[in-house]
Amino acid sequence: MKIYLLCAALFFVMGVGWAQRPAQGPMSKKRFNPEKKGYRLVWEDQFKGKALDTTKWSVRGIGPRAIAYVSEEAVKVENGYLKLYALKKGDSLLGSAVGTQGKFMSKYGYYECRAKLQRSPGVWAAFWLQSPQVGKGGDPAKYGAEIDVMEFFKKLGTDIVSHNVHWAYGPNQQTTHGMQSYRRGVSQGFHTFALEWFPDKYIFYVDGLKYYEVASGVSNIEQYLILSMEYPGKKEEILKTVFPDVFTVDYVRVYQKVDKD
């Protein structure tokens, strides 16, 4: 396995800085197929139609977030895609996020999205799972976690995507620290990003290839899905951002194990 080294990097998520691990290639060249591993499809959205399916998603967190404002205006569904925009309107910056809280929650299984990442640095695309209890205690098994299936910080490299787990929100917040996956060409065209979640570990995949296996911060409660276009905490960090920019999602799928009883 070829290891791709990076200079040490520091990024800020939710106001807390976490050092990144060096980027690495896949742990195996064998592509993961959930159905061959006993999973069945239990939930999906292919974003058909001309509007967000509100039986599955809500625009999440409308209002100020970091240096921007999350707005319904920056969320579009067209031509079979969900488009989450970063927009600049005069002096205003608009961000976007959708989530399944109150509509679909689950625990364990295989979670996958197929998406095309944003073009520029500064803003970043994200696919993640969130616990509604994560700020209520320190035990991730009981209170859940933030599971960052994929984040694309283009400043770290055009061929690198990040994964992370955070839990115990607050002054004693914990993290696995950023895990970097090297996938040549990942910033071009569509790719799949996935999480396999077990009671005792997480496995992160890019294009069906296994990159990381982690046993820290494992949630044992139901969580909801989020897709978002995020902004940093300082305007200096978006000097190279090209507006409008967009995170384009083809589909989201959730698989769980078939009950053999």
Secondary structure, DSSP 8 states (H G I E B T S, - for coil): --B------EEEETTEEEEB---B--S-SS---TGGGTEEEEEEE---SSS--TTT-EE---EEETTEEE-GGGEEEETTEEEEEEEEETTEEEEEEEE-TTT--B-SEEEEEEEE--SSSSSEEEEEEE-TTTTS-S-HHHH--EEEEEEE-GGG-TTEEEEEEEES-STT-EE--BEEEE-TTTTSSEEEEEEEE-SS-EEEEETTEEEEEE-SS---S-BEEEEEEE--SSGGGGTT--SSEEEEEEEEEEEEE----
